[in-house]
């Protein structure tokens, strides 16, 4: 049977495509901005008909009808990166959070730690050889799909055809549902003056020929706005963001000095708008790969001058970083932060950077804190961070003692909180009775 005949034979409606999912089975949903919403809605409509269906995904955008109160008997989510659409359910105990490094997620499926019965995903239309592209979400979705017993896809004509290790053949797919629907989009808020100030300090650490990873958040992207005069930058990142096309088109990013996949932007997925999706479509500059390749610290370290820029919720005076919870309340996840910070630390000339505003949005609390909040998760240890940056400057951490770290971090805290932080450090015996060199201005 030709691939075209197989494709036509297996066309289904969304309801038909999920009709065989049985109670007690494990289902993966395509993640990021590539959630298969018609299939998700069709499965959620089986509420009460099935029981104990476990769902797993990573940072899925858009509607989550399977998390509606009252559906707990039918569906249970295990979320590997919590977003605004799942946060309430996780913190109310109606869904679960799995703390995991992004480079380890494919192992869950490949090794059978999480045995997948079904993968419900979204792909591009097949090419003339019968290959569909995973499009804007390759990183976790390809290994999940290829590990599942059954693969059901939405074939969306608006999904870009991205290149790299990013394809699946029609012959491996159980059912096809044709859709013509806009992809989810991630619209970052324009950076505030405060975020731009942090980004300016970050950019000051980045020289020509650096290879960049950009984490989720306004500050990493704000830093890009100050790199217009750099030359020969490269990109190796889990996620492509809205700012990248401008840097490519201006010639700032060309990858010519990259030592791993030179001349290529290597990534796992895109979180952006239609403009970025169109830019990536059939663009040979980009190579997409699963996250156990993109995010593996050993691969990241093969890029000289690897610069990892990530944000945090709070940093304590010893350099511990919390970025997945606000106290005991889960807010996001590990993602690739530790992967890239450790990979950058191993790279020749690498720079692992944590960047954050010095206070909460309302200015009421310092985000440089004496100790992490009760219940806060340590995503990065004291030894993982080489630089902490706020709008007040750069605090180097590598090779610094606890006393030197506290001194540097108090120096980049908001001036309103420095006396308080100094008193806390003295109480802990970090400085003894004497502040070395006087309180920073």
N, C-alpha and C positions, 0 to 999 in steps of 0.2 A: 504494500500500500504506500502510495506517495505521501509525503508530509502534508500536502494540500488536502488530500482526501481524508487523512486522519484528522486534520484540523476541522474540516467541515463536519465530519462524523461526530466529533466531540463538542460541538457548540451546544451550550446550555443556557437556560435562564439562571439568574442568581439563585433562585429557590431550588431549581433542579441540581445545581452544582454543589450545594451544601446539604442536600437531602440525605446523603449517606453518612454524614458525621454522626457518630453514635455516642451515647452516654459514656462518660469515663475516659474519653479520648483526649489527646493533647493536640492543640491547634496553635500554629504560629501565624501571626498577622504581619504582613509587610509593614515595615517601620518607617520612621521619619515622615517625609511628605509624600510617601508612596503607599499609604494605607488603602486597601481595596474596599472602599466604602459600600459598594453595592453588595458585595459578598458578606461584609460585616453585618449590614442591616438584615440580610436574609437569614443569617445564622441567629442573630438576636431575636428574630421573629419566631424562632423555634423555642422560645422561653416556655418552660413547662412541659415541653415535649421531650427534651433531653435533660439529664441531670449530670452534674459533676464534670462538665467539659472544662478542662484547664486550658487557658489562653496564655500565651507568652509573647511579649514583644519588647521593643526598645524605642522609647521616645516616639510614640505614634501621635501624629497630629490629627485634628479633626474630631468628629463625633465618636463617642464611645457608648453606644446604646446598651451594650452588654454589661455596663456598670451601673445601670439604673437601679435604685433601691427596689428590692423585691425579686431581683434576678439571681440572688446568691445561690439558690439551689441548683440552678441550671449552669451558671458560668462563674468561674473563679479566675481572676487575672493574676499572673506573676509578671510584674513589670520590672525591667532591668534598668530603666532610667525614667524617673517620674516627671511628668509634665503637668501643665495646668489642667489638662482634661482627665487626669487620673489621680491627682494629688489628694483630693477630698476622699476618694474611695480608699486609697492606701492608708491615710491617716485616721480614717474611721474604722479600719479593720475589715472592710469589705473587699479588699484586694491586697496582694502581697508585693513586697519590694525585695528584689534580689540584688545585694551589693556585689558588683562584679566589674573587673576591668574589661574594657571593650574588646581588647585583643583576645580575651578568653571566652567570649560568647560563642564563637563558632565551635569551640571544644565541647560545649554543652550538648550540641547536636551531633557532631562528628563522632564523639566517644559514647554516645547514648546515655549521658548523664541525665539529659532530658530527651526522652524518646518521643519523636514527633510522629503523630499519625497523619496529620494534614498540615500543609502550608497553603495559606490563602494570601496571594500576592498580586502585584500589578506589574505588567511588562509592556514593552513596545510591541507593535505589530511585527510578525515574522518577516525577515528579509527573504530574498529569492532562494536562499538555501534552507529556509525553515528555522532560522535562529532568531529568537526574541532577546532583546536586551533588558536587563533589570533596570536600566535607566538611572534614575536619580537615587536609588538605594540598592547598592550592591553589597556593602560591607557586611551586614548581618544576614540579609535576606538570601543571598545566593547559597551560603553554606547551610542555612536552615532549610531552604527548599530542597537542596540535593540530599539532605539527610532524612527528609520526610517520606513516609510510605506513599502518600498521595499528594500531588501538586495540583491546585486549582488556581487559575489565573484570570484576572481581568486583563483583557487586551485593550489598551487605551491608546487610541491614535494620537493623543496629545502627550504621550510619554516619549521623551527624547531617546534616541538610540545612542547610548554612551559606549565608549570603547574600553578595551582592556580585558581583564578576566571577568567579563560582565554579561555572558550569554548563556542561554539555555535553549536546547532544541525542542521543537514541537513534540518529538517522539517521547519525551520524558514527562509530558503533562497529561493529567487525567481528564481535565475539563477546561473549556474555554468559555469565557463570558465576554462578549464584545461590549465596550462602553465608549462613550465619547463625552468625557467629563474633564473639567479643569482639574489640574493637580492641586493638592494643598500647597499653600505658599506660606513662607515664613518672612514676615515683614519686620525687620529690626527697626526699633525706634531710632530716630536721629540721635547721635551722641549729644549729651548735655555739655555745657562748658566745663563742668567738673570732670566728666569722662574724657573729654578732649585733653584736659590738663594731664590726666594720668597717662593717656595715650602718647602725649608728647614726650614724657619721660621714658616710656617704654621704647619709643622710636629712637631715642638718643643712644640706646644700647645696641642698635642694629646697624651693621655696616654693610658695605657692598659685598655681594656674593653670598649673603646669608640664605639659609633655607628655612622657610617659615612653616610653623603649624599655628593655626588660629583656633582657639577654643570658642565655645558658645558664649555670647555676651557682647555688650556694647563696647567694652574697653578694648578687647583684642582688635575689633574692627576699627575703633577710633584710631588705634596706632597706625593702621594702614594709611590713614589720611596724611600722615607726616613722612611718608616714605617716597614721595614723588621725585626726589633727587637722588635716590639710590640706583645702583646699577647691578644688573645680572642677578637679581634675586631669584630664588627657587621656591617651590612649594611642595611640601610633603605633609599632608594633613588628613585627619579623619574626615573633615567636613569642608566643603567648598561653600563660601558665603557670598553675599551680595556684592562685596567690595572687590572681589578678585577680577572680574572682567575689565574694569577700568585700569588696573595695574598691568594686566597683560597687554591691553591695547595701547597703553602709553609706552610700552617697552621696558618698564621697570622689572616685571617678572618675565624672564625668558628661560630660566633654568640652565643657562650655559655653563655655570660653574658647579652645578650639582655633581656630586660624586656617586649618587645612586639614582638610577633612571635619569641621566642627564637629558635636559631638553624637554622633560615631561612634568606635568602637574600630576602627582599621585594622590589619590583620595579614595575614600570609601563611599561617600554619599554627598548629596547637595541639600542644604537647607537655605532656600532662597525664594526668588520670585520667577515668573515666566521669563524674564530677561536672562537670568542665569541659566535656566533650563535650555533656552534656545541657543545660548552661547556654547553650551556643552554638547549640543546635538551633533553627532558625527564629527566632532572636533578632535583631530589626531593629537592635539596638545595634551589631552587628558587621558590618563590611564586609571580606571577604577578597578579595585581589587577588594577581596574580603578583608575584614578587619584583623584576622589573625596574621595577615601579611602586612597591611598598611600600618597597623598599630603595634606590631611586635617591637619591643624596645631594641632588639638586636638589629632589625632593619632600619629603624629610625636612626640609630647611631651610625649607620653607614653614610649618612649625609654630614659632610663637614660643615661646621658653623651652623648646626641645627639649632634653631631658636624656637622654643615652645613658649607660647603666651597664653596663659590661662588666668581665670578669675577665681574668686573665693568669696565665701560668706564672712568668715573671720579668720584672723591669724593671731595666735598667742605670742607672748613675748619670747618664747623659746624657738619659734618658727614653725610650730605645728599648724596645719591648714585644715580647716573644715570647709567643704564646698558642697556637701550633699544634704545637709540638714540645718534647720534653724532650731537649735536645742535638740529636743527629742523628735521634733516634727520633720519627717522626711520631705525634702523640697525638690531634689533632682536625682543625682546619681554620680557614680564614679566616671562614667563615660571613658574617654581616652586621656583624661588629665594625667593620671599617674604613668600611663604608657609613655606619653610624650615627654613628660618631665624627666623620667628616668632615661629614656632614649637620648634626649638632648644632653643630659649629664654625662652620658657615655661617649658622646660624639666629640671628635676633635674640634675644639673651638666652640663647643655647644653652650647655649645659654638657656637654662630653665628659669622662667620668669613667672611669678604670681603678681597680678596687678589688680588693685581694688581701690575704690574710694576710701578715704580715711574714716568716714562716718556712714551711718545708715542714711537713707534718702531724706529723712526729716531732720537729720543732724543731731538727733537726741542721744545716739550711742556711738561710741568708738568701735570701729571694726578691727582695730589693733587692740587686743584685750589681754589682761593679765593671765587669764586661763580661759580655755574654751568653755562655752556655755554648757550647763549640765545636759548630758545626753548627746552633745554634738559629736558627729563622726569625724575621725581623723582620716582624711583621704590622702594627705601627704604628710609624711613624718618629718621630724626636725632635720633629717639628713637629706631630704629630697629637693629642697628649694635652694637655689643659688642666689636669687634676687627677689626681693619684695618691693613693689613700686606702688606709691600713692601719688596724689596730686602734689604732695610736699617733697617728693624726691625718691631716691633709690637707696634701699638698705641691702648691702651685700651680706649674704649668710654663709657662703662656703668657707670652711676653715675657721669660722668665728666661734668663740666660746659662748656659753649662755649669757655671760655678762656683756660681751661685745654685741651679741644679737639684740639683747634687750635695749642697749644704748642706741643701736642703729634703728630699731623699730620705733622706739619712742621719738627719735628724731624725725620720722616721717608720719607720725600720728598727727591728728589735728591738734593745734596748739592748745585748744580748750581742754584737752584730756591729758596733756603730758604730765602735769603735776600728779594727777590721779594715778597714772601708769607708773610714774617714778616711785610713788609711795607704796604701790603694790609690789613693785620689784624689790624695794628695800625690805618690805615685810617678809618676803620670801627669802631674804638673805642673798639676793643676786649681787647687790652692790655693797653689802655691809652698811656702814654709816656714811660713806662718802661717795658722792656722784663724781665719776672721773671726768674732769674737764668742764664741769658745770652743765646746767640744764640747757639743752639745745634751744636756740632762739626760734 
